[in-house]
Amino acid sequence: MSEPLHFLAVLREDLEAARHRDPAARSMLEVGLAYPGVHAVWVYRLAHRMWRVPSLRLPARLVSQLARAATGIEIHPGARLGRRLFIDHGMGVVIGETAEVGDDVVLFHGSTLGGKTMRHGKRHPTLGDNVVVGAGAKILGPVWIGSGAQVGANAVVIHDVPAGAIAVGVPAQIRLRPAKAAFDVEIDDPAIYI
């Protein structure tokens, strides 16, 4: 697949991810026109391509700041975001320069993937695949959030979270997720979309 066609396929995946994960979404057209989280991710994808060319880093930052002004979502163009990221509502979401986000991640409004030091180098979190970050949650520093983990609303995470665990509270405490019955499938279970 050519690069422009691949890029368009990724943009369509972003639309489909929002459509499947938000029960309020009525159509792909609505998602494409009215979802600031999708718009912010699309602009990020353009800015990130620019960021990879050293002479385009300043323009990439300016493009990302325009997206921030338009959507209320700040994604540094140096961050590495996986496929099918869904930012629900979005206002106040911040994703720092060295953050890494896996595939099929959901971020709710007001969540932060931030740093806690002013030093150069890796200073933002890494999220595995299928992670859900609740509204207002702050994940700070170069911590690892394992695949399938959930971070509760307003939690402040400053330590690693194992795969499949739940982190809640300030500072966040780790809770193991109870075993699911074989017939119990949640609406937002990413496995049903693969």
N, C-alpha and C positions, 0 to 999 in steps of 0.2 A: 504494500500500500504506500502510495506517495506521501511525502510529509504533509502537504496541505490537506489531503484526504484523511490522514491519520489525526491531524489536529481537529478537523471537523467532527470526526467520530468521537473524540474525547469530549468535545463540547456537547455533543448529543448525549453521551453518557452522563454528564453533569445534569442535564435536563431530566433524564430518566431517573437518576438517583433522587432528585428532589421530588419528582412526581410520585415515586414509590414510597418514599419515607415520610411524606407529609400527607396525613389523611384529609387535610383541607384543600389540597391541590385538586382542581377540577379538570385541568387540561395541560398539555405541554405548552400551548400558547400562553396560558396564564402564567405558568412558571417562567417561561422565557421573557415575558414582558414585565412581570410584577414581583419577582423574587430577588431582593438585593443580595442575598447570599450567593445566588447563582451568578449574578452580575460581577460581584467581587472576585469570585473564583475565576471567571472568564478573563477579567482584566489582569488578575494575577498571572494566569497562564501566558498571556502576551508579555507582561513585564518580566516574568522569569526567563523567557526566551531572550529578551533584550539583556538581562542581567548577566547572562553567560558570555556576552561579548564585552570585554573590559571597557571599550570606548563608549558603550551604550549604558553604562551603569547609572550615570546621572539622569538621562532620559527615563530609564526604567523606574527610578525613585520618583520622578515627577509624575509618571503615569500612575504609579501606585498611590500617590497622594491625591490625585484627582479621583481615583476610585474611592479612597477613604472619605473625601468630601461628599461624594455622591451617595455612598451606601452606609457610612458610619462603621465600616469594617476596615481594619488596617491589617494588610498582609504584606510583609516585607518581601520584595521580589527575590531575595536570596534564600528564602525558606524553600523547603522541598515538600510539596504536597502530592499525595498519591491520587489515585483515580477515584471518582465517584464521591468526593467530599461533599457533604451537605451541611451548610450553615443555616440553621433554622432561625428565622427572624433576623438575626445577625447583628443588630445594633450593639456596638461596644466590643465586638470580637477583635482581639489583637493576636497576631501570630508573628513572632520575632524572627530575625534574620537566620538564626541557625536551627530553627525548629524543623523537625521532620515529622510528617504525618503520613501514616499508611493508607491503604485503600479502604473504602467503605466506612469512613469515619463520619460521625455526626457531632457537630459543635452547636450548642445552643447559645443564645444571645448573652453578651456580657462575659463570655469565657475568654481567658487569657492564656496563651502559651508564651510565657515571658521568662526573662532572665532575673538573676539576683546578684549579678556582679557586673562591673564595668570593664572587666578584662576582655581581651580579644580571645577568639577561639570558641569552642562549643559552649554555649551558655544558655541554650533554650531546650525544651523537652523534645523527646522522641516518642511518638505514639505509634503503636503497632496497628495492625489491621482490625477493623470492626470495633473500634473504641467509641464510646459515647461519653461526651463531656457535657455535664449539666449546666444550666443557666447560672452565670456568675462565678463559675469555678475558676480558680487560678492554679495553674500548673507552672511552677517556677523552678528554673535551673535546669541543668543537663540531666534530668531524670528520665527514666524509661517507664512508659505505660504499656504494659504487655497487651498482646492481642486479645480482643474480647473483653477487656476491662471496662468498667463504668466508673466515672467520677461524678459524685453527687453534686447537686446544685449548691453553690457557694462554698464548696470544699476548697481548701488550700493544700495543694499537694507539693511537698518538698522532698519526698523520698520516692524511690521506685515503687511501682504497683505491679504485682505479678499478673500474668495472663489470666483472664477470667475472673479476677477479683473485683470488688467494689471498694472505692475509697470515699469516705464521708467524714465531714467534720473539719474543725480548724484547731490545730493542724490535722490533716486527714489521717484517719485510722483505716486500716485494711480490714475488710470483712469478706469472708469467703462466700461466694454465691451458693445458695441452696441448690441441690440437684433438681433438675427439671424432669417432670414426668415425660415419658416418650411421646405422649400425645399432645403435650403443651407446646404450642408454637406461638410466639409473640408476633404481632403485626409487623413490627419493625425489625424482625429477625433477618439480617443480611443474607443468611444462607438460602432463603427462599428466592433470592434474586440472582443467584449464581447459576 
